Amino acid sequence: MNKMNAKVDGYLRKAKKWRLEMEKLRAIFLDRGLNEEFKWGKPCYSFQESNIVIILALKETCSVLFCKGALLKDAKGILIKPDENTQAARQLRFTDISEIVKLEPVLKSYIDEAITAEKAGLKVEFKKITEHKIPAELQKKLDQMPRLKIAFAALTPGRQRAYFIYISSAKQSKTRESRVEKCAPQILKGKGLADS
């Protein structure tokens, strides 16, 4: 069993919900030889400096997020995408420790498979930015404002993708137009949606 991280100890001590479930998951991950770290305010388990799995204590579930879960075969068909735009990560959700105990052998095999993928240097193939459909409202604004079009083209693919998702997630065209107007100054500054 690998060494426990003191920050994770503190996090688990303070946990008001899912503590038993997180402790069980922790024991499983450490038993598989993963390194325990504390990243993004969550227990994170890595292999050779590559993140393998993260424990998420959510409102309704205690979840396990496989960082490159798209690479796993998922022989049991139990992994889910956290949301429709997720490309790499896959999640397992639990509502009781008995579910974790029941799936422990499967969890261990999935972790082993994730480690094997890391050793082999496998990478998740992400959609190219050109494969994303540009929201019509954004395209219209880019066509109207050459300066905005140049600024948008200069953004990283990840930043462009975030704008595509944010704008296109609105159901009404009027809301999408409003989001384009709101985002334009940020784009002109060369910043992503979440940049300050």
Phi, psi and omega per residue, in radians:
M1 nan 2.348 -3.132
N2 -1.325 2.927 -3.094
K3 -1.205 2.408 3.095
M4 -1.419 2.552 -3.127
N5 -1.640 2.291 -3.096
A6 -1.079 -0.589 3.122
K7 -1.170 -0.625 3.091
V8 -1.207 -0.673 3.062
D9 -0.951 -0.869 3.139
G10 -1.083 -0.729 3.126
Y11 -1.060 -0.793 -3.124
L12 -1.190 -0.655 3.106
R13 -1.051 -0.655 -3.098
K14 -1.466 -0.199 -3.065
A15 -1.103 2.212 3.121
K16 -1.600 -0.387 -3.095
K17 -2.374 2.541 3.063
W18 1.207 0.307 -3.095
R19 -1.065 -0.843 -3.135
L20 -1.078 -0.730 3.141
E21 -1.113 -0.772 -3.135
M22 -1.158 -0.664 3.105
E23 -1.123 -0.682 3.101
K24 -1.144 -0.793 3.107
L25 -1.080 -0.739 3.112
R26 -0.990 -0.826 -3.135
A27 -1.065 -0.708 3.122
I28 -1.109 -0.819 -3.084
F29 -1.161 -0.729 3.109
L30 -1.155 -0.632 3.121
D31 -1.113 -0.465 -3.136
R32 -1.485 0.052 3.086
G33 1.517 0.260 3.121
L34 -1.388 2.645 3.080
N35 -1.517 2.325 -3.124
E36 -1.621 2.221 3.109
E37 -2.332 2.987 3.088
F38 -2.193 1.821 -3.085
K39 -2.228 2.525 3.102
W40 0.956 0.493 3.132
G41 1.284 0.355 -3.092
K42 -2.391 2.665 2.999
P43 -1.173 2.204 -3.099
C44 -2.226 2.424 -3.068
Y45 -2.134 2.231 -3.021
S46 -2.223 2.881 3.048
F47 -2.322 2.122 -3.116
Q48 0.826 0.874 3.070
E49 1.175 0.187 3.040
S50 -1.870 2.229 -3.141
N51 -1.153 2.272 3.135
I52 -1.825 -0.904 -3.023
V53 -2.608 2.575 3.130
I54 -2.228 2.455 3.058
I55 -1.635 2.241 -3.139
L56 -2.089 2.035 3.055
A57 -1.593 1.698 -3.106
L58 -1.708 3.061 -3.100
K59 -1.087 -0.857 -3.047
E60 -1.691 -0.350 -3.066
T61 -2.503 2.795 2.897
C62 -1.795 2.067 -3.001
S63 -2.061 2.738 3.048
V64 -2.054 2.212 3.140
L65 -1.949 1.956 3.033
F66 -1.415 2.022 -3.017
C67 -1.039 -0.662 3.088
K68 -2.071 0.787 -3.087
G69 -1.056 -0.402 3.113
A70 -1.106 -0.363 3.125
L71 -1.423 -0.269 -3.095
L72 -1.371 2.540 3.141
K73 -1.226 -0.488 -3.134
D74 0.919 1.004 -3.099
A75 -0.976 -0.512 -3.132
K76 -1.581 -0.124 3.120
G77 1.114 0.663 -3.054
I78 -1.907 -0.180 -3.125
L79 -1.422 2.491 3.126
I80 -2.233 2.681 3.027
K81 -1.338 2.329 3.097
P82 -1.022 -0.631 3.023
D83 -2.707 2.996 -3.013
E84 -1.111 -0.396 -3.104
N85 -1.651 -0.052 3.141
T86 -1.219 2.347 -3.139
Q87 -1.883 -0.735 -3.018
A88 -1.747 -0.819 -2.995
A89 -1.291 2.617 3.014
R90 -2.400 2.627 -2.974
Q91 -2.221 2.609 2.969
L92 -2.112 2.314 -3.103
R93 -2.032 2.383 3.133
F94 -2.184 2.566 3.066
T95 -2.093 0.008 -3.123
D96 -2.813 2.577 -3.125
I97 -1.069 -0.524 -3.139
S98 -1.080 -0.557 3.094
E99 -1.151 -0.668 3.119
I100 -1.169 -0.798 3.136
V101 -1.024 -0.772 -3.131
K102 -1.094 -0.678 -3.095
L103 -1.643 0.100 -3.086
E104 -0.921 -0.830 3.121
P105 -1.065 -0.648 3.117
V106 -1.183 -0.795 3.101
L107 -0.976 -0.801 3.138
K108 -1.076 -0.727 -3.137
S109 -1.192 -0.631 3.103
Y110 -1.170 -0.689 3.100
I111 -1.115 -0.788 3.109
D112 -1.037 -0.714 3.115
E113 -1.129 -0.690 3.111
A114 -1.145 -0.684 3.099
I115 -1.139 -0.747 3.110
T116 -1.054 -0.712 3.107
A117 -1.095 -0.708 3.108
E118 -1.132 -0.788 3.134
K119 -1.044 -0.627 -3.126
A120 -1.411 -0.142 3.140
G121 1.275 0.433 -3.134
L122 -1.181 2.514 -3.139
K123 -2.185 2.567 3.041
V124 -1.327 2.310 3.082
E125 -1.510 1.953 -3.138
F126 -1.524 2.627 3.033
K127 -1.040 2.443 3.022
K128 -1.290 2.660 -3.101
I129 -1.055 -0.499 3.133
T130 -1.243 -0.269 3.118
E131 -1.467 -0.211 3.102
H132 -1.464 2.440 3.108
K133 -1.418 2.170 3.112
I134 -1.309 2.202 3.091
P135 -0.989 2.363 -3.081
A136 -0.953 -0.672 -3.118
E137 -1.139 -0.646 3.092
L138 -1.238 -0.781 3.136
Q139 -1.018 -0.730 3.124
K140 -1.038 -0.792 -3.121
K141 -1.176 -0.681 3.105
L142 -1.102 -0.678 3.117
D143 -1.189 -0.584 -3.133
Q144 -1.337 -0.529 -3.041
M145 -2.154 1.606 -3.133
P146 -0.964 -0.601 3.123
R147 -1.111 -0.706 3.103
L148 -1.166 -0.695 3.130
K149 -1.077 -0.753 3.120
I150 -1.137 -0.770 3.135
A151 -1.107 -0.713 3.142
F152 -1.155 -0.740 3.132
A153 -1.106 -0.479 -3.135
A154 -1.388 -0.242 3.127
L155 -1.199 2.696 3.061
T156 -1.144 2.708 3.109
P157 -0.977 -0.639 3.126
G158 -1.132 -0.693 3.110
R159 -1.208 -0.712 3.087
Q160 -1.057 -0.797 -3.126
R161 -1.041 -0.734 3.139
A162 -1.065 -0.722 3.091
Y163 -1.137 -0.762 3.109
F164 -0.964 -0.857 -3.082
I165 -1.131 -0.819 -3.115
Y166 -1.063 -0.827 -3.084
I167 -1.217 -0.815 -3.059
S168 -1.280 -0.259 -3.133
S169 -1.288 -0.248 3.075
A170 -1.300 2.390 -3.073
K171 -1.332 -0.582 -3.074
Q172 -1.795 2.496 3.131
S173 -1.026 -0.684 -3.138
K174 -1.039 -0.716 3.122
T175 -1.210 -0.688 3.106
R176 -1.099 -0.717 3.090
E177 -1.067 -0.753 3.127
S178 -1.080 -0.702 3.136
R179 -1.173 -0.664 3.097
V180 -1.070 -0.815 3.131
E181 -1.047 -0.725 -3.128
K182 -1.161 -0.641 -3.072
C183 -1.440 -0.415 -3.045
A184 -0.911 -0.834 3.137
P185 -1.064 -0.641 3.135
Q186 -1.169 -0.755 3.120
I187 -1.091 -0.765 -3.139
L188 -1.074 -0.471 3.096
K189 -1.457 -0.060 -3.134
G190 1.375 0.388 -3.069
K191 -1.881 2.669 3.070
G192 -1.442 3.021 -3.106
L193 -0.990 -0.707 -3.065
A194 -1.655 -0.048 3.138
D195 -1.289 2.600 3.107
S196 -1.868 nan nan
